[in-house]
């Protein structure tokens, strides 16, 4: 399965370009990825237009310490959960707020809440 469709990739790249020129940019997450068998979740807002392997967003490895940062898309493709399952995209996820609000709630809850 293609984790990120061409349409979502285009939106992530557009957000990446916008974040370079707008310091206060607080985009809504474009895509939610997760491990169905390991409790990890990623809410991605943008892809670095200068290095399309690096995506930015809220990352939660299921250890109680979600944080904003960059993640390698190639590495995400190689991640396996406890039962060997691949990372999946939540096909039903629709963001309702900017990434800063998700990050604030995640810090309080110790996990990403969507």
C-alpha positions as a Markdown table, in Angstrom:
| # | Residue | x | y | z |
|---|---|---|---|---|
| 1 | Unk | 0.0 | 0.0 | 0.0 |
| 2 | Unk | 1.2 | 3.5 | -0.8 |
| 3 | Unk | 1.3 | 5.2 | 2.6 |
| 4 | Unk | 0.9 | 8.7 | 1.1 |
| 5 | Unk | -1.0 | 9.2 | -2.1 |
| 6 | Unk | 0.1 | 11.7 | -4.8 |
| 7 | Unk | -2.7 | 14.1 | -3.7 |
| 8 | Unk | -1.6 | 14.0 | 0.0 |
| 9 | Unk | 2.1 | 14.3 | -1.0 |
| 10 | Unk | 1.3 | 17.4 | -3.0 |
| 11 | Unk | -0.6 | 18.9 | 0.0 |
| 12 | Unk | 2.3 | 18.0 | 2.4 |
| 13 | Unk | 4.8 | 19.7 | 0.0 |
| 14 | Unk | 2.6 | 22.8 | -0.3 |
| 15 | Unk | 2.6 | 23.0 | 3.5 |
| 16 | Unk | 6.4 | 22.5 | 3.6 |
| 17 | Unk | 6.8 | 25.5 | 1.2 |
| 18 | Unk | 4.4 | 27.6 | 3.2 |
| 19 | Unk | 6.2 | 26.9 | 6.4 |
| 20 | Unk | 9.4 | 28.3 | 4.9 |
| 21 | Unk | 7.9 | 31.7 | 4.3 |
| 22 | Unk | 5.3 | 31.9 | 7.2 |
| 23 | Unk | 6.9 | 31.5 | 10.6 |
| 24 | Unk | 3.5 | 31.4 | 12.4 |
| 25 | Unk | 2.1 | 28.7 | 10.0 |
| 26 | Unk | 0.1 | 26.2 | 12.1 |
| 27 | Unk | -1.2 | 23.7 | 9.5 |
| 28 | Unk | -3.7 | 21.0 | 10.1 |
| 29 | Unk | -2.3 | 17.5 | 9.9 |
| 30 | Unk | -2.7 | 16.1 | 6.4 |
| 31 | Unk | -2.2 | 12.4 | 7.2 |
| 32 | Unk | -2.3 | 10.1 | 10.2 |
| 33 | Unk | -0.1 | 7.0 | 10.1 |
| 34 | Unk | -0.1 | 4.3 | 12.8 |
| 35 | Unk | 1.2 | 0.9 | 13.7 |
| 36 | Unk | -1.9 | -1.4 | 14.2 |
| 37 | Unk | 0.1 | -3.6 | 16.6 |
| 38 | Unk | 2.5 | -1.3 | 18.4 |
| 39 | Unk | 0.8 | 1.9 | 19.5 |
| 40 | Unk | 2.8 | 4.3 | 17.4 |
| 41 | Unk | 1.1 | 7.3 | 15.6 |
| 42 | Unk | 2.3 | 10.1 | 13.4 |
| 43 | Unk | 0.3 | 13.1 | 12.4 |
| 44 | Unk | 2.2 | 14.6 | 9.5 |
| 45 | Unk | 1.7 | 18.2 | 8.4 |
| 46 | Unk | 4.4 | 18.8 | 5.8 |
| 47 | Unk | 7.2 | 17.4 | 3.7 |
| 48 | Unk | 10.5 | 19.3 | 3.4 |
| 49 | Unk | 10.6 | 20.5 | -0.2 |
| 50 | Unk | 14.4 | 20.3 | -0.2 |
| 51 | Unk | 14.4 | 16.7 | 1.0 |
| 52 | Unk | 11.2 | 14.9 | 0.2 |
| 53 | Unk | 12.1 | 12.0 | 2.5 |
| 54 | Unk | 11.7 | 14.2 | 5.6 |
| 55 | Unk | 8.2 | 14.8 | 6.9 |
| 56 | Unk | 7.3 | 17.0 | 9.9 |
| 57 | Unk | 4.6 | 16.4 | 12.4 |
| 58 | Unk | 3.6 | 15.1 | 15.7 |
| 59 | Unk | 5.3 | 11.8 | 16.5 |
| 60 | Unk | 4.2 | 9.3 | 19.2 |
| 61 | Unk | 6.1 | 6.0 | 19.5 |
| 62 | Unk | 3.7 | 4.8 | 22.2 |
| 63 | Unk | 6.1 | 5.5 | 25.1 |
| 64 | Unk | 4.2 | 8.4 | 26.6 |
| 65 | Unk | 6.3 | 11.2 | 25.2 |
| 66 | Unk | 4.8 | 12.6 | 21.9 |
| 67 | Unk | 6.8 | 15.3 | 20.3 |
| 68 | Unk | 7.0 | 17.5 | 17.2 |
| 69 | Unk | 9.8 | 16.7 | 14.8 |
| 70 | Unk | 11.0 | 15.2 | 11.5 |
| 71 | Unk | 10.7 | 11.6 | 10.5 |
| 72 | Unk | 12.1 | 9.8 | 7.5 |
| 73 | Unk | 9.4 | 8.5 | 5.2 |
| 74 | Unk | 11.8 | 5.7 | 4.0 |
| 75 | Unk | 12.2 | 4.6 | 7.7 |
| 76 | Unk | 8.5 | 4.6 | 8.2 |
| 77 | Unk | 8.1 | 2.2 | 5.3 |
| 78 | Unk | 10.4 | -0.2 | 7.1 |
| 79 | Unk | 8.8 | 0.0 | 10.6 |
| 80 | Unk | 7.2 | -3.2 | 11.8 |
| 81 | Unk | 5.0 | -3.6 | 14.9 |
| 82 | Unk | 5.1 | -6.4 | 17.5 |
| 83 | Unk | 3.3 | -8.8 | 15.1 |
| 84 | Unk | 5.3 | -7.7 | 12.1 |
| 85 | Unk | 2.6 | -5.5 | 10.7 |
| 86 | Unk | 3.5 | -2.5 | 8.5 |
| 87 | Unk | 2.6 | 1.2 | 9.2 |
| 88 | Unk | -0.8 | 2.1 | 7.9 |
| 89 | Unk | -2.6 | 5.3 | 6.9 |
| 90 | Unk | -5.9 | 6.1 | 8.7 |
| 91 | Unk | -8.1 | 6.4 | 5.7 |
| 92 | Unk | -10.9 | 8.0 | 7.9 |
| 93 | Unk | -8.8 | 10.7 | 9.6 |
| 94 | Unk | -9.8 | 14.3 | 9.1 |
| 95 | Unk | -7.9 | 17.0 | 11.1 |
| 96 | Unk | -10.1 | 19.4 | 13.0 |
| 97 | Unk | -7.4 | 21.8 | 14.3 |
| 98 | Unk | -3.8 | 23.0 | 13.8 |
| 99 | Unk | -0.9 | 20.8 | 14.7 |
| 100 | Unk | -0.1 | 23.0 | 17.7 |
| 101 | Unk | -3.4 | 22.1 | 19.3 |
| 102 | Unk | -2.8 | 18.4 | 18.7 |
| 103 | Unk | 0.7 | 18.7 | 20.2 |
| 104 | Unk | -0.6 | 20.5 | 23.3 |
| 105 | Unk | -3.3 | 17.8 | 23.9 |
| 106 | Unk | -0.8 | 15.0 | 23.3 |
| 107 | Unk | 1.6 | 16.4 | 25.9 |
| 108 | Unk | -1.2 | 16.6 | 28.5 |
| 109 | Unk | -2.5 | 13.1 | 27.6 |
| 110 | Unk | 0.9 | 11.4 | 27.1 |
| 111 | Unk | -0.3 | 10.2 | 23.7 |
| 112 | Unk | -1.8 | 11.6 | 20.5 |
| 113 | Unk | -5.6 | 12.1 | 20.8 |
| 114 | Unk | -7.5 | 12.4 | 17.5 |
